[in-house]
Amino acid sequence: MLDANNTIPLYLQMKELIKSAILSREYKNGEQLPTEPELGEKYGVSRITVRKAVEELCREGFLVKKQGKGTFVKQRKIQRKMEHLLSFTQACESNGMVPSTSVLKRQQIALEPWIAEEFQLESGMPMVMIQRLRKADGTPVMLENNYYPGEDFGYLMEEALEGSLYRLLEEKYHVFVDSSRDSYLDVVKADAEQARILEVGCGEPLFCMQTKIYDRQDRLIHIGLEYIVCERYRFGLVDYYMSRQ
C-alpha cells in the first residue's frame, strides 16, 4: 500500500502499484479503470494524486483516456514490422542534408522494469543510457534514447558521440551492425520535455520507434526508443511483390 512517510511522492507510489496491476493482468488489456473518486478511495489519496498518477501512466503508454468514457488499459496493437537499419546520419546524407548531434544525457543505470518488459529483457540489468538530440540542417528531428549493455559498451561513457555512432563502433571497436529486430512504430504526443527539446508544441504528434540492434555475432548492441517529429520525417515501406499464380 501507499506510505505517506516515504520520500517517494504518493502519486509515483500509486503509479507503480497500478502499473504492477496492469503487468500482472489484474487490470486486463482494454479494461476500463475505476473512476478517479473510486481509485482515490481505494488507495486513500486525493483526486489530484490519482490524476497525476494516471497522467504519468498515459504518458508512458500504459493507459489511455477516452473522451466522455473514462480511462482504459491501453490496447495492444496489431504489429507490422518495418525495415529499420539505416542510421540517422545515413538517412540525412541520402537526402542531401547535414546531420548534427548533441549528447543530452549519458548515464550508467539499471534497466527500468517497464523498458525491460517492452523489450523482453531482464529488469535491472546494467546499461549505458545515452540520450542524443539529432538535427538535420540545424532543425531538431529526433530525440534518441539508446540503452547499451553496460558490460560490453562501458567505453561509450568516454566517447564524444557527436557523429555517427555506428561508424564509431565499426572503425574504432570493430563492432559491425548487422540486423534490427522487434522494431515497431507508434505515434505518441510530445510531452512538455520532449516538446521543449524538439522545439514543437506540447501534444504534437511524434513517431516512437522501438528497436533492438544486433551485430554480426548476434550480440545485442542496443535497444532504442526514438521520438521523431512527424512533420519532419517520413517512413517508407519496403517494396513487396505478390507472387502471381
Solvent accessible surface area in square Angstrom, and as a share of the most:
residue,aa,sasa,rsa
1,M,174,0.78
2,L,32,0.16
3,D,64,0.33
4,A,86,0.67
5,N,144,0.74
6,N,66,0.34
7,T,138,0.80
8,I,87,0.44
9,P,66,0.41
10,L,60,0.30
11,Y,48,0.18
12,L,52,0.26
13,Q,23,0.10
14,M,0,0.00
15,K,16,0.07
16,E,82,0.37
17,L,66,0.33
18,I,0,0.00
19,K,10,0.04
20,S,64,0.41
21,A,9,0.07
22,I,14,0.07
23,L,51,0.25
24,S,79,0.51
25,R,113,0.41
26,E,109,0.49
27,Y,16,0.06
28,K,127,0.54
29,N,72,0.37
30,G,21,0.20
31,E,69,0.31
32,Q,85,0.38
33,L,7,0.04
34,P,48,0.30
35,T,75,0.43
36,E,37,0.16
37,P,74,0.47
38,E,94,0.42
39,L,3,0.01
40,G,7,0.07
41,E,150,0.67
42,K,107,0.45
43,Y,21,0.08
44,G,67,0.64
45,V,24,0.14
46,S,63,0.40
47,R,134,0.49
48,I,118,0.60
49,T,21,0.12
50,V,0,0.00
51,R,93,0.34
52,K,90,0.38
53,A,0,0.00
54,V,4,0.02
55,E,86,0.38
56,E,42,0.19
57,L,0,0.00
58,C,37,0.22
59,R,133,0.49
60,E,31,0.14
61,G,31,0.30
62,F,26,0.11
63,L,3,0.01
64,V,52,0.30
65,K,100,0.42
66,K,89,0.38
67,Q,182,0.81
68,G,82,0.79
69,K,140,0.59
70,G,31,0.30
71,T,23,0.14
72,F,31,0.13
73,V,7,0.04
74,K,67,0.29
75,Q,103,0.46
76,R,158,0.58
77,K,104,0.44
78,I,178,0.90
79,Q,120,0.53
80,R,182,0.66
81,K,125,0.53
82,M,43,0.19
83,E,137,0.61
84,H,31,0.14
85,L,75,0.38
86,L,110,0.55
87,S,15,0.10
88,F,14,0.06
89,T,10,0.06
90,Q,79,0.35
91,A,15,0.12
92,C,7,0.04
93,E,86,0.39
94,S,87,0.56
95,N,109,0.56
96,G,69,0.67
97,M,76,0.34
98,V,104,0.60
99,P,37,0.23
100,S,50,0.32
101,T,16,0.09
102,S,48,0.31
103,V,43,0.24
104,L,74,0.37
105,K,93,0.40
106,R,68,0.25
107,Q,84,0.37
108,Q,127,0.57
109,I,46,0.23
110,A,63,0.49
111,L,2,0.01
112,E,76,0.34
113,P,83,0.52
114,W,48,0.17
115,I,1,0.01
116,A,2,0.02
117,E,82,0.37
118,E,92,0.41
119,F,7,0.03
120,Q,157,0.70
121,L,45,0.23
122,E,130,0.58
123,S,60,0.39
124,G,39,0.38
125,M,47,0.21
126,P,76,0.48
127,M,2,0.01
128,V,0,0.00
129,M,17,0.08
130,I,2,0.01
131,Q,16,0.07
132,R,6,0.02
133,L,16,0.08
134,R,8,0.03
135,K,54,0.23
136,A,6,0.05
137,D,85,0.44
138,G,53,0.51
139,T,57,0.33
140,P,6,0.04
141,V,8,0.05
142,M,8,0.04
143,L,4,0.02
144,E,9,0.04
145,N,13,0.06
146,N,7,0.03
147,Y,13,0.05
148,Y,1,0.01
149,P,16,0.10
150,G,20,0.19
151,E,160,0.72
152,D,60,0.31
153,F,0,0.00
154,G,26,0.25
155,Y,64,0.24
156,L,0,0.00
157,M,52,0.23
158,E,154,0.69
159,E,24,0.11
160,A,73,0.56
161,L,9,0.04
162,E,113,0.51
163,G,44,0.42
164,S,16,0.10
165,L,6,0.03
166,Y,43,0.16
167,R,101,0.37
168,L,40,0.20
169,L,0,0.00
170,E,62,0.28
171,E,136,0.61
172,K,115,0.49
173,Y,60,0.23
174,H,135,0.60
175,V,11,0.06
176,F,66,0.28
177,V,26,0.15
178,D,75,0.39
179,S,28,0.18
180,S,31,0.20
181,R,94,0.34
182,D,51,0.27
183,S,6,0.04
184,Y,56,0.21
185,L,53,0.26
186,D,34,0.18
187,V,86,0.49
188,V,43,0.25
189,K,161,0.68
190,A,3,0.02
191,D,27,0.14
192,A,74,0.57
193,E,91,0.41
194,Q,23,0.10
195,A,7,0.06
196,R,161,0.59
197,I,20,0.10
198,L,0,0.00
199,E,114,0.51
200,V,25,0.14
201,G,40,0.39
202,C,96,0.58
203,G,33,0.32
204,E,70,0.31
205,P,65,0.41
206,L,0,0.00
207,F,37,0.15
208,C,7,0.04
209,M,3,0.01
210,Q,22,0.10
211,T,1,0.00
212,K,15,0.06
213,I,1,0.01
214,Y,31,0.12
215,D,4,0.02
216,R,156,0.57
217,Q,144,0.64
218,D,86,0.44
219,R,88,0.32
220,L,26,0.13
221,I,0,0.00
222,H,2,0.01
223,I,0,0.00
224,G,0,0.00
225,L,8,0.04
226,E,14,0.06
227,Y,31,0.12
228,I,2,0.01
229,V,2,0.01
230,C,29,0.17
231,E,136,0.61
232,R,75,0.27
233,Y,57,0.22
234,R,219,0.80
235,F,53,0.22
236,G,65,0.62
237,L,111,0.55
238,V,93,0.54
239,D,114,0.59
240,Y,171,0.65
241,Y,170,0.65
242,M,141,0.63
243,S,89,0.57
244,R,220,0.80
245,Q,211,0.94
